[in-house]
Amino acid sequence: MRTTLDLPEKLLNEAMKITRTGTKTGVIVLALRELIRKSKITDLKKYRGKIDLDIDLDELRDRH
């Protein structure tokens, strides 16, 4: 999808440098994916301590 955006050049260049992404499109796609990933992690954290999985972490990590 083509979209015209007015982005701060300095911000975009810094993001491209930090992520080692060679294109403006690439850095924007990466940023959107990261935003979605972080949002999903935040949603999952709401369930911490509320679900009993009956899992032995030491056994899973081979620490008998």
Residue pairs with C-beta under 8 A, 6 or more apart in sequence:
5 28
7 24
12 24
12 27
15 21
15 27
15 31
16 22
16 23
16 24
16 26
16 27
19 27
19 30
21 27
21 30
58 64
